[in-house]
Amino acid sequence: MTIKNSSCKIVFWGTPKFALPALEALFKAGYEIAAVITNPDKPVGRKQIITPPPVKILAQKHKIPVFQPIKLIEEFQKEIPEADIYIIAAYGKIIPSNILGMPKFGALNIHPSLLPRWRGPSPIQYAILNGDSETGVTIMKTDERMDHGPVITASGFQLPASGRITCKELHDKLAKLGIELLIDTLPKWIAGEIVPIPQDDAKATYSNILKKDDGRIDWKKPAEQIERMIRAFNPWPGVWTLWPTDDKILRLRIEEAETNYSFPPDGSPGFIWKDENEKVYVKTGHGSLGIKKITPAGKKSMALDAFCRGYKNFIGSNLI
């Protein structure tokens, strides 16, 4: 079977920035986007300003109807426009099987990992956090279980051997890879040229929703693990520590760091020291961490040497 892009009607499910390139690519490829389904607007930032999801903003730009159900209940099912296929990209909720079964070509999900590794909501962060040498994008046929459905296609991405890639950088690369994979795969799937392959559940690993407290540093951990954490949790939830001063406890967000396997002569994990080249390090459970960029609570990000000039008692103290 062949079907022209313009006659293939899609309902797109997605919420964050990761979903934007896929929606834009489908629109530019000439597919008819019957509707976009995304999560409700929510309060964002310190001032808790009610903000629409990125996908909603893009859909409105293209005059695509937008639905924002709080719950995917039976009443909402009746509101979903007819479609040939659903495309899902980081929607953020489990879609019931009765809804997934509505379009004749099913529902395809774009997931930023090589399934079954890193099912769940934070696969990009977990790939960096665990020091994976490879990740990628998987397009799978969606079922009612989280990232469980059979694989339609996948494409790998080698992580830099230097290990310097941040979550934001990897996010953008995988989003671009996802576009290429989707636009190439969709016509073949509709034409019946692809047989999906079941995932091996025995090899499945899972990522969790990240919370703000997940970003607190445990200085007893190895320097390498903390450095990966800094890159994995940038920009959210961010990596932070506490510095007790004489009159208060200051919260510090660590933006960028490097590892060093020299140990100071004394001090427990969290001890701040300076080497013979005037470089500042924090002792960890194994090795030391050289902080390059730091953000004190309520202030702008700055290089560590600038921070040390303002806080003369930083060297020789302890982070907790």
C-alpha positions as CSV (number, residue, x, y, z in Angstrom):
1,M,0.0,0.0,0.0
2,T,1.2,3.5,-0.7
3,I,-0.3,6.6,0.7
4,K,0.6,10.3,0.0
5,N,1.8,12.3,2.9
6,S,-1.0,14.8,2.5
7,S,-3.6,12.1,2.8
8,C,-2.1,10.5,5.9
9,K,-3.8,12.1,8.9
10,I,-1.8,12.2,12.1
11,V,-2.7,13.0,15.7
12,F,0.5,14.1,17.4
13,W,1.1,13.5,21.2
14,G,3.9,15.4,22.8
15,T,4.8,18.0,25.4
16,P,8.4,19.2,25.9
17,K,11.1,20.7,23.6
18,F,12.2,17.2,22.6
19,A,8.9,16.8,20.6
20,L,9.2,20.0,18.7
21,P,11.5,18.9,15.8
22,A,9.3,15.9,15.1
23,L,6.1,17.9,14.9
24,E,7.8,20.6,12.7
25,A,9.3,17.9,10.4
26,L,5.9,16.2,10.0
27,F,4.3,19.5,9.1
28,K,7.0,20.4,6.6
29,A,6.8,16.9,5.1
30,G,3.2,17.6,4.1
31,Y,1.4,15.3,6.6
32,E,-2.0,16.4,7.8
33,I,-1.8,17.1,11.5
34,A,-5.4,16.7,12.6
35,A,-4.6,17.6,16.2
36,V,-2.0,17.9,18.9
37,I,-2.6,16.4,22.3
38,T,-0.3,17.8,25.0
39,N,-0.3,18.3,28.8
40,P,-2.1,21.2,30.5
41,D,-0.4,24.5,31.0
42,K,1.5,24.6,34.3
43,P,3.2,27.1,36.6
44,V,6.9,27.6,35.8
45,G,9.8,29.3,37.6
46,R,10.1,31.1,40.9
47,K,7.2,33.3,40.1
48,Q,5.1,30.3,39.1
49,I,3.9,31.8,35.9
50,I,1.3,29.7,34.1
51,T,3.1,28.5,30.9
52,P,1.9,26.5,27.9
53,P,4.0,23.4,26.8
54,P,6.4,24.1,24.0
55,V,4.4,21.7,21.7
56,K,1.2,23.8,22.2
57,I,3.0,27.0,21.2
58,L,4.3,25.4,18.0
59,A,0.9,23.8,17.2
60,Q,-0.9,27.2,17.6
61,K,1.7,28.8,15.3
62,H,0.6,26.3,12.6
63,K,-3.1,26.7,13.5
64,I,-3.3,23.0,14.5
65,P,-6.1,22.2,17.0
66,V,-4.8,21.5,20.5
67,F,-6.2,19.3,23.2
68,Q,-4.9,19.4,26.8
69,P,-6.7,16.7,28.8
70,I,-6.0,16.4,32.5
71,K,-6.9,12.7,32.4
72,L,-7.3,10.4,29.4
73,I,-10.8,9.2,30.3
74,E,-13.5,7.8,28.1
75,E,-15.2,11.2,27.6
76,F,-12.0,12.6,26.1
77,Q,-11.6,9.6,23.7
78,K,-14.8,10.8,21.9
79,E,-13.1,14.2,21.3
80,I,-10.0,12.9,19.6
81,P,-10.2,13.6,15.8
82,E,-10.0,10.6,13.5
83,A,-6.5,9.8,12.3
84,D,-4.6,7.2,10.4
85,I,-1.8,7.1,12.9
86,Y,-0.7,8.6,16.2
87,I,2.9,9.9,16.6
88,I,4.1,10.2,20.2
89,A,7.1,12.1,21.4
90,A,7.6,12.5,25.1
91,Y,3.9,13.0,25.8
92,G,4.5,12.3,29.5
93,K,1.5,10.0,30.3
94,I,0.6,6.4,29.7
95,I,-2.0,6.3,26.9
96,P,-4.8,3.6,27.5
97,S,-5.0,0.7,25.0
98,N,-8.5,1.6,23.9
99,I,-7.1,5.0,22.6
100,L,-4.0,3.5,21.1
101,G,-6.1,1.1,19.1
102,M,-8.2,3.8,17.4
103,P,-6.0,4.6,14.4
104,K,-5.6,2.0,11.7
105,F,-1.8,2.2,11.6
106,G,-1.5,2.2,15.4
107,A,0.7,4.6,17.5
108,L,4.4,5.1,17.1
109,N,6.6,6.5,19.9
110,I,9.9,8.2,19.4
111,H,12.1,7.4,22.4
112,P,15.6,8.8,23.0
113,S,17.4,5.6,24.0
114,L,18.2,2.2,22.5
115,L,15.3,0.3,24.0
116,P,15.0,-1.8,26.1
117,R,17.8,0.2,27.8
118,W,16.5,3.2,29.7
119,R,12.8,2.9,29.5
120,G,11.0,5.7,31.4
121,P,11.0,9.5,31.5
122,S,14.8,10.3,31.9
123,P,16.7,8.2,29.4
124,I,19.1,11.0,28.2
125,Q,20.1,11.8,31.7
126,Y,20.6,8.2,32.7
127,A,22.8,7.5,29.7
128,I,25.2,10.2,30.7
129,L,24.9,9.5,34.4
130,N,25.9,5.8,33.9
131,G,28.7,6.5,31.5
132,D,27.2,4.8,28.5
133,S,29.3,4.7,25.4
134,E,26.3,4.6,23.1
135,T,22.7,5.7,23.2
136,G,20.3,6.6,20.3
137,V,16.7,6.8,19.3
138,T,14.1,4.0,19.0
139,I,10.8,4.2,17.2
140,M,8.5,1.6,18.7
141,K,4.9,0.6,18.3
142,T,3.2,1.9,21.5
143,D,1.3,-0.4,23.8
144,E,-0.3,0.4,27.2
145,R,3.0,-0.4,29.1
146,M,5.8,2.2,29.5
147,D,8.2,2.0,26.6
148,H,7.4,-1.7,26.2
149,G,6.1,-2.1,22.7
150,P,7.9,-3.8,19.8
151,V,10.7,-1.9,18.0
152,I,10.1,-0.7,14.5
153,T,13.6,0.8,14.0
154,A,16.5,2.3,16.0
155,S,19.6,4.3,15.3
156,G,22.6,4.5,17.6
157,F,24.7,7.6,18.6
158,Q,28.2,7.2,20.0
159,L,28.9,9.3,23.0
160,P,32.2,11.2,22.9
161,A,35.1,9.3,24.4
162,S,36.1,12.4,26.3
163,G,32.8,12.3,28.1
164,R,32.2,16.0,27.9
165,I,28.7,16.0,26.4
166,T,25.9,17.6,28.5
167,C,22.3,16.6,28.7
168,K,21.2,19.6,26.7
169,E,23.7,18.8,23.9
170,L,22.7,15.2,23.8
171,H,19.0,16.1,23.9
172,D,19.5,18.3,20.8
173,K,21.5,15.6,18.9
174,L,18.9,12.9,19.7
175,A,16.0,15.1,18.7
176,K,17.6,15.7,15.3
177,L,18.3,12.0,14.9
178,G,14.7,11.2,15.8
179,I,13.5,13.5,13.0
180,E,15.6,11.7,10.4
181,L,14.5,8.3,11.7
182,L,10.8,9.2,11.8
183,I,10.6,10.8,8.3
184,D,12.4,7.8,6.8
185,T,10.5,5.2,8.7
186,L,6.9,6.5,8.6
187,P,6.2,5.8,4.9
188,K,7.6,2.3,5.2
189,W,5.5,1.5,8.2
190,I,2.3,2.7,6.5
191,A,3.2,0.6,3.4
192,G,3.5,-2.5,5.6
193,E,7.2,-3.0,4.8
194,I,8.3,-3.2,8.5
195,V,7.8,-6.1,10.9
196,P,8.2,-4.9,14.5
197,I,10.5,-6.8,16.8
198,P,9.5,-7.5,20.4
199,Q,11.8,-6.1,23.1
200,D,13.8,-8.4,25.3
201,D,12.3,-7.6,28.7
202,A,15.1,-9.4,30.5
203,K,17.5,-6.6,29.3
204,A,15.3,-3.7,30.2
205,T,16.6,-0.9,32.5
206,Y,14.6,2.0,33.8
207,S,15.0,5.7,34.3
208,N,13.0,7.6,36.9
209,I,11.4,11.1,37.0
210,L,14.1,13.5,38.3
211,K,13.3,15.6,41.3
212,K,15.2,18.6,42.7
213,D,16.7,16.7,45.6
214,D,18.3,14.2,43.1
215,G,20.8,16.9,42.3
216,R,22.4,17.1,45.7
217,I,26.0,16.0,45.7
218,D,27.2,13.2,48.0
219,W,30.9,13.9,48.2
220,K,31.6,10.3,49.3
221,K,31.0,9.2,45.7
222,P,33.9,9.1,43.2
223,A,34.8,12.3,41.4
224,E,34.0,10.6,38.0
225,Q,30.5,9.8,39.1
226,I,29.9,13.4,40.4
227,E,31.2,14.9,37.2
228,R,28.9,12.8,35.1
229,M,26.0,13.8,37.4
230,I,26.8,17.5,36.7
231,R,26.6,17.0,33.0
232,A,23.5,14.7,33.2
233,F,21.5,17.0,35.4
234,N,22.2,20.2,33.4
235,P,19.9,22.1,33.1
236,W,17.4,20.1,35.3
237,P,17.4,19.4,38.2
238,G,20.9,20.9,38.4
239,V,23.6,19.7,40.8
240,W,24.1,21.5,44.1
241,T,25.8,21.3,47.4
242,L,25.8,23.3,50.7
243,W,28.6,25.4,52.1
244,P,28.4,26.3,55.8
245,T,29.8,29.7,56.5
246,D,30.2,31.6,59.8
247,D,26.7,33.1,59.7
248,K,24.7,31.0,57.2
249,I,24.6,28.0,54.9
250,L,25.0,28.9,51.3
251,R,23.6,26.8,48.5
252,L,25.9,26.4,45.5
253,R,25.0,25.0,42.1
254,I,27.9,23.4,40.3
255,E,27.6,24.1,36.6
256,E,30.9,22.6,35.2
257,A,33.7,20.6,36.6
258,E,36.6,18.2,35.8
259,T,38.1,15.2,37.6
260,N,41.5,15.0,39.2
261,Y,43.0,11.9,40.9
262,S,45.3,13.8,43.2
263,F,44.4,13.7,46.9
264,P,44.9,16.5,49.4
265,P,47.2,15.6,52.4
266,D,44.3,15.9,54.8
267,G,40.5,16.3,54.9
268,S,37.4,14.3,54.5
269,P,35.1,14.2,51.3
270,G,33.9,17.7,50.7
271,F,37.2,19.3,51.7
272,I,38.2,22.2,49.5
273,W,41.9,22.5,48.7
274,K,44.3,24.2,46.3
275,D,47.2,22.5,44.4
276,E,50.7,23.9,43.7
277,N,49.3,25.4,40.5
278,E,46.7,27.4,42.4
279,K,43.8,25.2,41.0
280,V,41.0,24.5,43.4
281,Y,39.6,21.1,44.0
282,V,37.0,19.3,46.2
283,K,38.0,16.0,47.7
284,T,35.6,13.1,46.9
285,G,35.3,9.5,47.9
286,H,37.8,8.7,45.1
287,G,39.8,11.5,43.5
288,S,39.0,15.2,43.5
289,L,36.6,17.4,41.6
290,G,37.9,20.7,40.0
291,I,34.9,23.1,40.0
292,K,35.1,25.4,36.9
293,K,31.8,27.2,37.1
294,I,29.5,27.8,40.0
295,T,26.3,29.6,40.8
296,P,25.6,30.8,44.4
297,A,22.0,30.9,45.4
298,G,20.3,34.1,44.1
299,K,23.3,35.2,42.0
300,K,24.6,34.7,38.5
301,S,26.9,31.9,37.3
302,M,30.6,32.7,37.6
303,A,34.0,31.1,37.2
304,L,35.4,29.6,40.4
305,D,38.3,32.0,40.7
306,A,35.8,34.9,40.7
307,F,33.8,33.2,43.4
308,C,37.0,32.6,45.5
309,R,37.9,36.3,45.3
310,G,34.6,37.2,46.9
311,Y,34.7,34.4,49.5
312,K,38.2,34.4,50.9
313,N,37.4,31.6,53.4
314,F,36.3,29.1,50.8
315,I,39.6,27.3,50.5
316,G,40.2,25.0,53.4
317,S,36.5,24.7,54.3
318,N,34.1,21.9,53.7
319,L,31.1,21.3,51.4
320,I,28.3,19.2,52.7
